[in-house]
């Protein structure tokens, strides 16, 4: 199941970008952050796909959702200019951003290639 998080929760669970300069992921498994807005049509297309993926990969990765209207500081910190934007966070490597409404196949390919999850 996807989980909506606030800026404060992001700093606690993912990365405290205010106090740390180098990327330091705090999570215990790979993650995808979905930067979205309720009014965004393409975001509504990606949302059910991410729900499916969260069930199919349960226990292997986490999917978080960040509402860019409500969490503007966090969106600004990551330079979000268009949505949806998906931040793929591997356990021990640098995160990678993908912009746009990706089809399920492309998200699953990034899960394998970037997150190293089968």
C-alpha positions as CSV (number, residue, x, y, z in Angstrom):
1,X,0.0,0.0,0.0
2,X,1.3,3.5,-0.8
3,X,1.8,5.9,2.1
4,X,1.3,9.6,2.0
5,X,4.1,11.5,3.9
6,X,4.7,15.0,5.0
7,X,7.9,17.0,4.8
8,X,8.7,16.2,8.4
9,X,8.0,12.5,7.9
10,X,10.3,12.6,4.8
11,X,13.1,14.0,6.9
12,X,12.6,11.2,9.5
13,X,12.1,8.2,7.2
14,X,13.9,9.1,4.0
15,X,16.5,11.9,4.2
16,X,17.1,14.9,6.4
17,X,18.0,17.3,3.6
18,X,18.2,20.3,5.9
19,X,20.9,18.9,8.2
20,X,22.8,16.5,5.9
21,X,24.7,17.5,2.7
22,X,25.5,14.0,1.4
23,X,22.6,11.7,0.5
24,X,22.0,9.4,3.4
25,X,18.9,7.2,3.0
26,X,17.3,6.2,6.3
27,X,15.0,3.5,5.1
28,X,15.4,-0.2,5.5
29,X,14.4,-1.1,1.9
30,X,14.3,0.5,-1.5
31,X,11.6,3.2,-2.1
32,X,9.8,5.2,-4.7
33,X,8.6,8.7,-3.9
34,X,5.6,9.9,-6.0
35,X,5.5,13.7,-6.1
36,X,1.9,14.4,-7.2
37,X,-1.1,16.8,-6.9
38,X,-4.8,16.0,-6.6
39,X,-5.6,18.1,-9.7
40,X,-3.0,16.5,-11.9
41,X,-4.5,14.2,-14.6
42,X,-1.3,12.2,-15.4
43,X,-0.8,11.7,-11.6
44,X,-4.2,10.1,-11.4
45,X,-3.1,7.7,-14.1
46,X,0.0,6.7,-12.2
47,X,-1.6,6.3,-8.8
48,X,-3.4,3.0,-9.4
49,X,-0.3,1.6,-11.1
50,X,1.8,2.4,-8.0
51,X,-0.9,0.8,-5.8
52,X,-0.6,-2.4,-7.8
53,X,3.2,-2.3,-7.6
54,X,3.1,-1.7,-3.9
55,X,1.0,-4.9,-3.5
56,X,3.1,-7.0,-6.0
57,X,6.4,-5.9,-4.3
58,X,5.2,-5.9,-0.7
59,X,8.0,-6.5,1.7
60,X,10.6,-5.6,-1.0
61,X,10.1,-1.9,-1.5
62,X,8.1,1.0,-0.1
63,X,6.1,3.6,-2.1
64,X,5.5,7.0,-0.6
65,X,3.3,9.8,-2.0
66,X,4.1,13.5,-1.5
67,X,1.4,16.1,-2.3
68,X,3.3,18.9,-4.0
69,X,0.6,21.5,-3.1
70,X,0.8,20.6,0.6
71,X,4.5,20.0,0.8
72,X,6.0,22.9,-1.1
73,X,9.2,23.1,0.9
74,X,10.0,19.4,0.1
75,X,9.0,19.8,-3.6
76,X,11.3,22.8,-3.8
77,X,14.2,21.0,-2.1
78,X,14.0,18.3,-4.8
79,X,13.5,20.8,-7.7
80,X,10.1,19.4,-8.7
81,X,8.9,21.4,-11.6
82,X,6.5,19.0,-13.3
83,X,4.4,16.2,-12.0
84,X,4.2,13.4,-11.6
85,X,7.8,13.0,-10.7
86,X,9.0,9.6,-9.3
87,X,12.1,9.5,-7.1
88,X,13.6,6.0,-7.2
89,X,15.7,5.4,-4.0
90,X,18.0,2.3,-4.0
91,X,19.1,1.0,-0.6
92,X,22.8,2.0,-0.9
93,X,23.1,4.2,-4.0
94,X,22.2,7.6,-5.2
95,X,18.5,8.2,-6.0
96,X,17.3,8.8,-9.5
97,X,14.4,11.0,-10.7
98,X,11.9,10.1,-13.5
99,X,9.5,12.7,-14.7
100,X,6.1,12.0,-16.3
101,X,3.4,9.5,-16.2
102,X,5.4,6.3,-16.8
103,X,3.7,3.1,-17.9
104,X,3.8,0.2,-15.5
105,X,6.5,-1.6,-17.6
106,X,8.8,1.4,-17.3
107,X,8.3,1.6,-13.5
108,X,9.0,-2.1,-13.2
109,X,12.1,-1.7,-15.3
110,X,13.4,1.0,-13.0
111,X,12.6,-1.1,-10.0
112,X,14.9,-3.8,-11.5
113,X,17.6,-1.5,-12.8
114,X,17.7,1.3,-10.2
115,X,16.4,-0.3,-7.1
116,X,17.8,-3.8,-7.8
117,X,14.6,-5.5,-6.8
118,X,13.3,-8.5,-8.6
